[in-house]
Amino acid sequence: MIQNKEKVEGRIIIGADVAKASIVLKQLRDGRPVCAGVQTIPNKVADITKALIDLGQIDLIVCEVTGGYERQLLEAATKLSIPIHRADGARVKAFITSHGVRAKTDAIDAYGLALYGQDRFHSLQRWTPAGPKTRRTSIPYQASPSALGSTYDGHQPQQGPQ
């Protein structure tokens, strides 16, 4: 089992293993589980918001980047002003493996994410939503003939009238 040597008084960290339909939450206080089990909730903003409110004080939530399934959790945490970190999956996996854990379940992942947050609390960058000016937009790229250079048959594109 993963053990955390660094104790931080009173800090509550939530590990959130996010999937398409559900999220598994594990709560740690001072590096120790608050309860024996985990909580599984639907991956919907309303359900997540209610669960986070019910948990009370939360100093940090840690989730992995899941290709977009974490958006609802990010939205709910932001609305409630709860700090959240989107962790790199490879780093979390290495952290869990370095503690001798080889099994992979949602509960173990949630616990590992919480311990990762506890262990690296001060160095983890908190997620902030992108502002309207920094949001990326999906603009299709269309290369001009001059940008393409030569065609596949080795000939240069013909120039139009000048």
C-alpha positions in Angstrom: 0.0 0.0 0.0 1.1 3.5 -0.7 2.5 5.4 2.4 2.9 9.1 2.7 5.8 10.2 4.9 5.1 14.0 4.6 2.4 15.1 7.0 0.6 18.3 6.4 -1.7 19.4 9.3 -5.4 19.5 8.4 -5.0 19.5 4.6 -7.8 17.7 2.7 -6.9 16.4 -0.7 -9.3 14.6 -3.1 -8.1 12.2 -5.7 -10.5 12.0 -8.6 -10.3 9.1 -11.1 -12.3 10.4 -14.0 -14.1 8.3 -16.7 -16.7 9.1 -19.3 -19.7 8.2 -17.1 -18.4 8.4 -13.6 -15.8 9.7 -11.2 -14.3 7.9 -8.3 -13.3 10.1 -5.4 -10.9 9.4 -2.5 -10.5 11.8 0.3 -7.3 12.2 2.4 -6.8 14.2 5.5 -3.2 14.6 6.7 -2.2 12.0 4.2 -4.6 9.4 5.6 -7.9 8.1 4.1 -10.9 9.8 5.7 -13.0 6.7 5.2 -12.3 3.1 4.2 -14.0 3.3 0.8 -14.3 5.6 -2.2 -17.3 7.5 -3.5 -18.4 7.0 -7.1 -20.5 9.7 -8.6 -21.9 10.4 -12.1 -19.7 12.6 -14.3 -22.3 15.4 -14.5 -21.7 18.9 -13.2 -24.8 18.9 -10.9 -23.8 15.6 -9.3 -20.2 16.6 -8.9 -21.1 20.0 -7.4 -23.4 18.3 -4.9 -20.7 15.7 -3.9 -18.0 18.4 -3.5 -20.3 20.5 -1.3 -21.2 17.4 0.8 -17.4 16.7 1.3 -16.9 20.1 3.0 -13.5 21.6 3.2 -11.3 20.7 0.2 -7.8 22.1 -0.2 -7.0 20.5 -3.5 -8.5 18.1 -6.1 -6.1 16.1 -8.3 -7.3 14.5 -11.5 -5.6 13.1 -14.6 -6.0 14.6 -18.0 -8.5 12.3 -19.7 -9.1 13.8 -23.1 -11.9 16.0 -22.0 -13.9 13.8 -19.6 -12.5 15.9 -16.7 -14.2 19.1 -18.0 -17.3 18.7 -15.8 -15.1 18.3 -12.7 -13.0 21.3 -13.6 -16.2 23.3 -14.1 -17.7 22.3 -10.8 -14.5 22.9 -8.8 -14.1 26.3 -10.4 -17.6 27.3 -9.6 -17.0 26.3 -5.9 -13.5 28.0 -5.9 -11.8 24.7 -5.1 -8.2 24.5 -6.3 -7.7 21.7 -8.8 -4.7 20.2 -10.6 -4.7 18.3 -13.9 -1.9 15.8 -13.4 0.1 14.1 -16.2 -0.9 10.5 -16.2 2.6 9.2 -16.7 3.9 11.1 -13.7 1.1 9.8 -11.5 1.6 6.3 -12.7 5.4 6.5 -12.0 4.6 7.9 -8.5 2.2 5.1 -7.7 4.6 2.5 -9.1 7.5 3.9 -7.1 5.4 3.1 -4.0 5.3 -0.6 -5.0 1.7 -0.6 -6.2 1.2 -2.7 -9.4 -2.5 -3.3 -9.4 -4.7 -0.9 -11.3 -8.3 -0.1 -10.2 -10.3 3.1 -10.1 -10.0 3.1 -6.3 -6.3 2.7 -6.3 -5.9 5.4 -9.0 -8.1 7.8 -6.9 -6.0 7.1 -3.8 -2.8 7.5 -5.7 -3.9 10.8 -7.2 -4.8 12.0 -3.7 -1.4 11.0 -2.3 0.3 12.6 -5.3 -1.5 15.8 -4.5 -0.5 15.5 -0.8 3.1 14.8 -1.6 3.5 17.6 -4.2 0.9 20.1 -2.8 3.2 23.2 -2.9 4.6 22.5 -6.4 1.5 21.5 -8.3 0.2 24.2 -10.7 -3.5 24.9 -10.1 -5.7 24.8 -13.1 -7.4 28.0 -14.2 -10.0 28.3 -17.0 -8.8 30.0 -20.2 -10.1 33.5 -20.7 -11.9 34.4 -23.8 -8.8 35.9 -25.4 -6.7 32.8 -24.7 -9.2 30.2 -25.7 -8.2 28.3 -28.8 -10.6 28.2 -31.6 -10.8 25.5 -34.2 -10.0 27.2 -37.5 -9.3 24.8 -40.3 -6.0 25.2 -41.9 -5.9 25.3 -45.7 -2.4 25.4 -47.3 -1.9 27.6 -50.2 -0.3 26.1 -53.3 2.9 28.1 -52.7 3.1 26.7 -49.2 2.9 23.2 -50.6 5.9 23.6 -52.9 6.0 20.8 -55.4 3.3 18.3 -56.1 3.7 14.6 -55.7 4.7 14.1 -59.4 7.7 16.4 -59.0 6.3 19.4 -60.9 6.1 22.9 -59.5 2.5 24.2 -59.3 1.6 26.4 -62.2 1.4 30.1 -61.6 -1.8 32.0 -62.5 -1.9 35.1 -64.7 0.1 37.9 -63.3 
